[in-house]
Amino acid sequence: DHHVNYGSGSGLQDRVAFVQNDPSQYDASIRLADLQVSDTGTYQCRVKKNTVAVHEVIVTVQEKPATPQCWTEGELIVGSSILLRCYSR
């Protein structure tokens, strides 16, 4: 039907668009811009020509890890061993 149904309160209106200007030309792909963790969910594509074809895709968006905190353990002496530790949330 040449439209995207965004669902209620999804915040997708400004971030979803068809890849091709005219989806009736056999490409009804959509692009979801500026992914957010809240975009995780099941997305459904319904294409209707002579019959209706439905395909569902599960999208999982994970948060980018925080910048790691790193430090050394042990004395910095030539020929000795040290331990480099890093931690990230």
N, CA, C and O atoms as a DFTB+ gen file, in Angstrom:
356 C
 N C O
     1  1       0.812      -1.210       0.000
     2  2       0.000       0.000       0.000
     3  2       0.855       1.274       0.000
     4  3       0.335       2.361       0.251
     5  1       2.140       1.156      -0.274
     6  2       3.059       2.296      -0.348
     7  2       3.181       3.086       0.950
     8  3       3.411       4.294       0.906
     9  1       3.033       2.438       2.104
    10  2       3.195       3.165       3.355
    11  2       3.836       2.270       4.407
    12  3       3.812       1.044       4.305
    13  1       4.408       2.915       5.419
    14  2       5.013       2.216       6.545
    15  2       4.122       2.443       7.750
    16  3       3.766       3.580       8.058
    17  1       3.758       1.357       8.440
    18  2       2.992       1.458       9.673
    19  2       4.004       1.440      10.815
    20  3       4.671       0.429      11.032
    21  1       4.125       2.539      11.541
    22  2       5.161       2.690      12.559
    23  2       4.784       2.120      13.917
    24  3       5.645       2.025      14.792
    25  1       3.549       1.745      14.123
    26  2       3.111       1.320      15.450
    27  2       2.849       2.546      16.316
    28  3       3.180       3.668      15.934
    29  1       2.268       2.329      17.451
    30  2       1.906       3.465      18.308
    31  2       3.061       3.831      19.239
    32  3       3.626       2.973      19.917
    33  1       3.394       5.108      19.258
    34  2       4.411       5.614      20.170
    35  2       5.798       5.051      19.964
    36  3       6.581       4.991      20.912
    37  1       6.124       4.638      18.759
    38  2       7.405       3.974      18.522
    39  2       8.566       4.938      18.298
    40  3       9.722       4.560      18.486
    41  1       8.278       6.171      17.901
    42  2       9.347       7.127      17.628
    43  2      10.108       6.837      16.349
    44  3      11.216       7.342      16.166
    45  1       9.538       6.032      15.457
    46  2      10.228       5.650      14.224
    47  2       9.911       6.555      13.035
    48  3      10.577       6.458      12.004
    49  1       8.926       7.419      13.147
    50  2       8.442       8.188      12.003
    51  2       9.541       8.902      11.239
    52  3       9.516       8.919      10.008
    53  1      10.498       9.490      11.928
    54  2      11.546      10.255      11.251
    55  2      12.766       9.407      10.893
    56  3      13.721       9.911      10.301
    57  1      12.737       8.112      11.254
    58  2      13.935       7.289      11.053
    59  2      13.739       6.103      10.115
    60  3      14.692       5.374       9.837
    61  1      12.527       5.900       9.626
    62  2      12.255       4.767       8.737
    63  2      11.809       5.278       7.381
    64  3      10.985       6.186       7.282
    65  1      12.370       4.677       6.332
    66  2      11.964       5.059       4.976
    67  2      12.197       3.888       4.041
    68  3      13.042       3.033       4.304
    69  1      11.448       3.851       2.954
    70  2      11.698       2.849       1.927
    71  2      13.062       3.117       1.290
    72  3      13.448       4.271       1.107
    73  1      13.784       2.057       0.956
    74  2      15.087       2.201       0.293
    75  2      14.890       2.770      -1.107
    76  3      15.641       3.649      -1.529
    77  1      13.893       2.280      -1.827
    78  2      13.549       2.786      -3.156
    79  2      12.355       3.732      -3.027
    80  3      11.480       3.513      -2.189
    81  1      12.315       4.759      -3.834
    82  2      11.205       5.711      -3.773
    83  2       9.858       5.073      -4.055
    84  3       8.851       5.469      -3.467
    85  1       9.824       4.091      -4.945
    86  2       8.568       3.443      -5.321
    87  2       8.640       1.958      -4.993
    88  3       9.175       1.182      -5.785
    89  1       8.110       1.545      -3.840
    90  2       8.198       0.134      -3.448
    91  2       7.424      -0.815      -4.357
    92  3       7.610      -2.029      -4.273
    93  1       6.561      -0.289      -5.223
    94  2       5.828      -1.171      -6.134
    95  2       6.732      -1.707      -7.245
    96  3       6.321      -2.574      -8.017
    97  1       7.956      -1.194      -7.326
    98  2       8.910      -1.672      -8.335
    99  2       9.733      -2.853      -7.803
   100  3      10.909      -3.002      -8.136
   101  1       9.094      -3.693      -6.969
   102  2       9.642      -4.966      -6.515
   103  2      10.724      -4.857      -5.450
   104  3      11.436      -5.835      -5.223
   105  1      10.884      -3.710      -4.785
   106  2      11.796      -3.611      -3.660
   107  2      11.114      -2.806      -2.567
   108  3      11.081      -1.577      -2.617
   109  1      10.575      -3.502      -1.590
   110  2       9.883      -2.840      -0.482
   111  2      10.774      -2.791       0.753
   112  3      10.280      -2.697       1.877
   113  1      12.089      -2.854       0.545
   114  2      13.026      -2.789       1.667
   115  2      12.913      -1.446       2.370
   116  3      12.643      -0.418       1.749
   117  1      13.127      -1.481       3.692
   118  2      13.131      -0.240       4.458
   119  2      14.494      -0.057       5.116
   120  3      15.233      -1.020       5.320
   121  1      14.813       1.181       5.440
   122  2      16.053       1.510       6.139
   123  2      15.664       2.139       7.478
   124  3      14.857       3.068       7.532
   125  1      16.247       1.619       8.544
   126  2      16.014       2.148       9.883
   127  2      17.281       2.875      10.312
   128  3      18.319       2.250      10.528
   129  1      17.196       4.193      10.433
   130  2      18.364       5.025      10.740
   131  2      18.491       5.257      12.240
   132  3      17.510       5.163      12.977
   133  1      19.697       5.558      12.682
   134  2      19.984       5.926      14.064
   135  2      19.417       4.903      15.037
   136  3      18.589       5.229      15.887
   137  1      19.876       3.660      14.900
   138  2      19.370       2.577      15.753
   139  2      19.518       2.899      17.225
   140  3      20.504       3.500      17.651
   141  1      18.524       2.489      17.995
   142  2      18.503       2.684      19.436
   143  2      18.138       1.365      20.089
   144  3      17.492       0.521      19.468
   145  1      18.545       1.182      21.333
   146  2      18.233      -0.052      22.049
   147  2      16.727      -0.296      22.059
   148  3      16.283      -1.442      21.983
   149  1      15.944       0.770      22.151
   150  2      14.481       0.637      22.178
   151  2      13.902       0.149      20.841
   152  3      12.719      -0.186      20.775
   153  1      14.715       0.105      19.775
   154  2      14.254      -0.407      18.480
   155  2      14.232      -1.932      18.435
   156  3      13.746      -2.512      17.465
   157  1      14.750      -2.583      19.468
   158  2      14.721      -4.039      19.537
   159  2      13.273      -4.510      19.454
   160  3      12.403      -3.992      20.154
   161  1      13.019      -5.492      18.597
   162  2      11.670      -6.015      18.477
   163  2      11.496      -6.824      17.208
   164  3      12.459      -7.089      16.489
   165  1      10.271      -7.209      16.942
   166  2       9.924      -7.975      15.752
   167  2       9.328      -7.026      14.725
   168  3       8.378      -6.298      15.014
   169  1       9.890      -7.039      13.532
   170  2       9.423      -6.187      12.439
   171  2       8.786      -7.082      11.384
   172  3       9.266      -8.184      11.121
   173  1       7.715      -6.606      10.791
   174  2       6.971      -7.396       9.821
   175  2       6.871      -6.655       8.499
   176  3       6.552      -5.467       8.451
   177  1       7.150      -7.387       7.429
   178  2       7.005      -6.839       6.085
   179  2       5.822      -7.546       5.423
   180  3       5.800      -8.772       5.318
   181  1       4.847      -6.762       4.980
   182  2       3.677      -7.300       4.278
   183  2       3.665      -6.714       2.871
   184  3       3.525      -5.504       2.689
   185  1       3.812      -7.579       1.892
   186  2       3.804      -7.145       0.499
   187  2       2.550      -7.715      -0.152
   188  3       2.279      -8.914      -0.078
   189  1       1.790      -6.827      -0.793
   190  2       0.528      -7.246      -1.399
   191  2       0.534      -6.893      -2.878
   192  3       0.527      -5.715      -3.237
   193  1       0.547      -7.893      -3.726
   194  2       0.331      -7.707      -5.171
   195  2      -0.960      -8.466      -5.482
   196  3      -2.054      -7.972      -5.209
   197  1      -0.831      -9.652      -6.045
   198  2      -2.011     -10.499      -6.269
   199  2      -2.381     -11.237      -4.985
   200  3      -3.557     -11.474      -4.709
   201  1      -1.367     -11.596      -4.210
   202  2      -1.575     -12.241      -2.914
   203  2      -0.783     -11.441      -1.869
   204  3      -0.066     -10.498      -2.206
   205  1      -0.923     -11.825      -0.627
   206  2      -0.201     -11.147       0.454
   207  2       0.930     -12.055       0.928
   208  3       0.705     -13.223       1.248
   209  1       2.137     -11.516       0.970
   210  2       3.290     -12.234       1.511
   211  2       3.733     -11.502       2.775
   212  3       3.837     -10.276       2.794
   213  1       3.990     -12.273       3.826
   214  2       4.378     -11.685       5.107
   215  2       5.690     -12.319       5.548
   216  3       5.867     -13.535       5.471
   217  1       6.604     -11.475       6.010
   218  2       7.874     -11.963       6.537
   219  2       8.195     -11.179       7.802
   220  3       8.065      -9.955       7.826
   221  1       8.614     -11.881       8.854
   222  2       8.975     -11.219      10.098
   223  2      10.473     -11.328      10.336
   224  3      11.091     -12.348      10.028
   225  1      11.048     -10.265      10.886
   226  2      12.474     -10.227      11.219
   227  2      12.592      -9.751      12.658
   228  3      11.969      -8.765      13.050
   229  1      13.394     -10.457      13.435
   230  2      13.656     -10.047      14.814
   231  2      14.946      -9.244      14.827
   232  3      15.989      -9.725      14.383
   233  1      14.873      -8.018      15.337
   234  2      16.030      -7.127      15.410
   235  2      16.397      -6.943      16.882
   236  3      15.549      -6.600      17.706
   237  1      17.673      -7.176      17.199
   238  2      18.177      -6.959      18.552
   239  2      19.273      -5.906      18.488
   240  3      20.298      -6.104      17.835
   241  1      19.056      -4.792      19.165
   242  2      20.042      -3.709      19.195
   243  2      20.678      -3.704      20.573
   244  3      19.988      -3.576      21.584
   245  1      21.990      -3.842      20.609
   246  2      22.701      -3.840      21.883
   247  2      23.423      -2.516      22.063
   248  3      23.775      -1.847      21.092
   249  1      23.639      -2.149      23.315
   250  2      24.323      -0.903      23.594
   251  2      25.804      -1.018      23.275
   252  3      26.414      -2.075      23.434
   253  1      26.362       0.085      22.826
   254  2      27.794       0.167      22.590
   255  2      28.484       0.119      23.952
   256  3      28.044       0.798      24.880
   257  1      29.557      -0.667      24.096
   258  2      30.212      -0.724      25.401
   259  2      30.863       0.611      25.761
   260  3      31.244       1.395      24.891
   261  1      30.977       0.839      27.045
   262  2      31.623       2.055      27.522
   263  2      33.120       1.982      27.232
   264  3      33.658       0.899      27.004
   265  1      33.782       3.114      27.240
   266  2      35.227       3.169      27.049
   267  2      35.892       2.370      28.167
   268  3      35.587       2.568      29.343
   269  1      36.799       1.469      27.797
   270  2      37.408       0.636      28.843
   271  2      38.332       1.443      29.758
   272  3      38.939       2.433      29.351
   273  1      38.411       0.991      30.982
   274  2      39.362       1.538      31.954
   275  2      40.491       0.518      32.050
   276  3      40.239      -0.658      32.315
   277  1      41.722       0.950      31.839
   278  2      42.856       0.034      31.833
   279  2      43.910       0.483      32.839
   280  3      44.069       1.677      33.093
   281  1      44.629      -0.482      33.409
   282  2      45.702      -0.192      34.345
   283  2      46.698      -1.354      34.330
   284  3      46.399      -2.445      33.844
   285  1      47.869      -1.096      34.865
   286  2      48.899      -2.140      34.932
   287  2      49.070      -2.580      36.378
   288  3      48.854      -1.812      37.315
   289  1      49.462      -3.833      36.527
   290  2      49.807      -4.376      37.844
   291  2      51.204      -4.947      37.735
   292  3      51.488      -5.753      36.849
   293  1      52.055      -4.537      38.614
   294  2      53.443      -4.979      38.605
   295  2      54.352      -3.799      38.331
   296  3      53.915      -2.754      37.850
   297  1      55.624      -3.984      38.645
   298  2      56.603      -2.920      38.430
   299  2      57.080      -2.912      36.994
   300  3      57.282      -3.965      36.389
   301  1      57.256      -1.730      36.458
   302  2      57.750      -1.584      35.084
   303  2      59.272      -1.665      35.099
   304  3      59.958      -0.643      35.104
   305  1      59.791      -2.886      35.107
   306  2      61.225      -3.132      35.112
   307  2      61.551      -3.937      33.856
   308  3      60.890      -4.932      33.560
   309  1      62.570      -3.503      33.123
   310  2      62.974      -4.199      31.907
   311  2      63.241      -5.667      32.220
   312  3      63.997      -5.990      33.137
   313  1      62.619      -6.540      31.457
   314  2      62.817      -7.981      31.610
   315  2      61.843      -8.639      32.572
   316  3      61.790      -9.867      32.648
   317  1      61.070      -7.847      33.309
   318  2      60.096      -8.453      34.219
   319  2      58.717      -8.458      33.562
   320  3      58.513      -7.842      32.516
   321  1      57.792      -9.147      34.179
   322  2      56.432      -9.249      33.651
   323  2      55.517      -8.250      34.353
   324  3      55.694      -7.943      35.532
   325  1      54.551      -7.757      33.614
   326  2      53.487      -6.936      34.194
   327  2      52.162      -7.478      33.692
   328  3      52.114      -8.260      32.743
   329  1      51.120      -7.066      34.320
   330  2      49.779      -7.480      33.927
   331  2      48.999      -6.236      33.522
   332  3      48.925      -5.276      34.289
   333  1      48.416      -6.243      32.325
   334  2      47.573      -5.152      31.862
   335  2      46.125      -5.598      32.026
   336  3      45.704      -6.595      31.440
   337  1      45.386      -4.870      32.810
   338  2      43.970      -5.207      33.058
   339  2      43.091      -4.127      32.434
   340  3      43.410      -2.939      32.475
   341  1      41.987      -4.566      31.860
   342  2      40.998      -3.646      31.300
   343  2      39.607      -4.085      31.710
   344  3      39.328      -5.276      31.851
   345  1      38.738      -3.103      31.899
   346  2      37.361      -3.362      32.315
   347  2      36.444      -2.430      31.556
   348  3      36.759      -1.256      31.363
   349  1      35.309      -2.952      31.126
   350  2      34.309      -2.118      30.465
   351  2      32.932      -2.603      30.888
   352  3      32.718      -3.801      31.075
   353  1      31.996      -1.666      31.039
   354  2      30.617      -2.051      31.381
   355  2      29.953      -2.690      30.203
   356  3      28.790      -3.084      30.288
